[in-house]
Amino acid sequence: DARELSRVIVDTTVQEKAIAYPTDSRLLEVARKKLVLLAKRHGIALRQSYARQGPALSRKAGRYAHARQFKRMQRVLRRQRTVLGRVLRDIERKLDQVDSSVGERIAVWLERAQRLYTQRPKDKQKLYALHAPEVECIGKGKARQAYEFGVKVGIAVTACKGLVVGARSFPGNPYDGDTLAEQLEQARALLQDVNVEPTVAIVDLGYRGREVAGVQVLHRGKAKTLTRRQWCWIKRRQAVEPVIGHLKDDCRLRRCRLKGAQGDALHVLGCAAGYNLRWLLRWIAFLRAWMRAMEWPSFSHVPLSQTARGA
């Protein structure tokens, strides 16, 4: 139905990356281990690898944090940062001993280790995983999980049946309203084969203050100008929440294991396609059950062989 596809509900969520919770102590120790491993693999002799002191400091920081002895924990973190800086500078001094191609690969990890070495708790654009620099810290205001580490994802579903007509990632953690135009553009591109364009977008107050040409954006912030019919559509806005829940629990949107920002984008599309396949199979099963219920009274007393001969 064209009217069904022209009304969409748009919302955002977070697709978490498959990383450990980013504590300062763990990140510093992981960076030290990675640099020592690279030096050993490419024949760079280090003055000291801190193979015993590094893990011991990491365990000590965890114990102090558990006991809420934060001044002692900060002292251990300063020592871990010093250890990482020594290993980092030692490799930089001896980088000319290896081939240029190898040096370029090592330089990538040196740059990430340098970011970990210099970043502080209140900094912007922090590094939360050594192997996944694209990870962002996103706060959605949840009581159970204040911060999530991954990428923001936009979801667009039809207002009545809940078919996913748009799903994409938004690197950089933009404001929700700034993602609306791009989300509707993707939905328009996916629906072009059926000659339908979204004309009504039902959103929450996170999209307030943004309009899209040719699309009627509905949210509770426009209460004084809404008609009774538009209020009925706004009451359907929360229908996107169970869709997001099923995407995360049934279609593996909760945790992305693919590499890089491109992996994040592909994973979102794959999860949405899987959800739509499940949606289609569910409707086919419902239609089959309905047809069986309609045909059962007239065909229950006729054997299958007689039915075939009569046809």
C-alpha positions, 0 to 999 in steps of 0.5 A: 500500500502506497499510503503505508509506505509513505508514513514512516517513524524515524528514531536513533539508537546506538550500535555498540562495538565489540570492545572491552569497557575502556578504562584508562588502566587497561588501554595503557596496558594494551598499548604497551603490549602492542608496541612491545609485540611489534618491536619483537616481531620486527627485530627492534631491541627495546631497552626495557619491555616492562613485561612484569611491571605492566600487568602488575600495575594494571592489577593494582589499579583495578584493586584500588578502583574497586576499593575506591582508593582513587588517589592511589589509583591515579598514582598507578595510572601516572606510572602506567603512562610513564611506562608507555611513554618510555616504550613509545619513545624507544621505538620512535628512536629506533624506527629507522632500523626497519624498512620503510613499509614496516615503518609505516605500519608501525607508525599507525600504532605509534600514533594511536599509542601517542593519543592514549598517552596524551589524552586526559579524562575531559578531552574530546575525541578520545580513543576508546579502543586501540584496534577500533579508533572509530568508536565514540562515546554516546550518552542516551540518558539510560539509567542502566547504561549511561554511556555506550561505545559504538556508533549512532544508528538511524532506523526508519520503519513504516507507521502501521506494519513496522517494515524497516525502510531505512537503516544507516550509521551516522559517524561523529555522533551528530544531533538527532535532528541533523540525521533526519534529512539523510535518513529520509533520503535513504528511505526515498532511495530504497522505495524508488522501485515502488514509486513511493516517497516518504511524505510524513515522518513521525519523530520524537523531540530529539528531532525538534527544530529540523524540517525536511522539504517535501516531508511533514515532520510530526512530533509533540513539540508542535502540539498547538498546530496538530490536527486530531488525525496527526495526533493519532499518528504521533501516538504511533511513534513508540511503535519503533521501539520494539522494532529496535529491540528485535533488531538488537536481540534477534538480528544482532544489532546490539554488538558489531564485530566488523572492522572500521566505519565501513563495517559499522555501516554494512552491519546495520544494513545486514541486520535490517535486511534480516529483520525484514526477512523475518517480518516477511516470513511471519506474514507469509505464515499468518497468510497461510494459516488464514487460508488453511482456516478458510479452506478447511471446512470445505475440503476437510471431508474430501481426500487429497486424491479426489481433490486433485482429480477434480481439479 
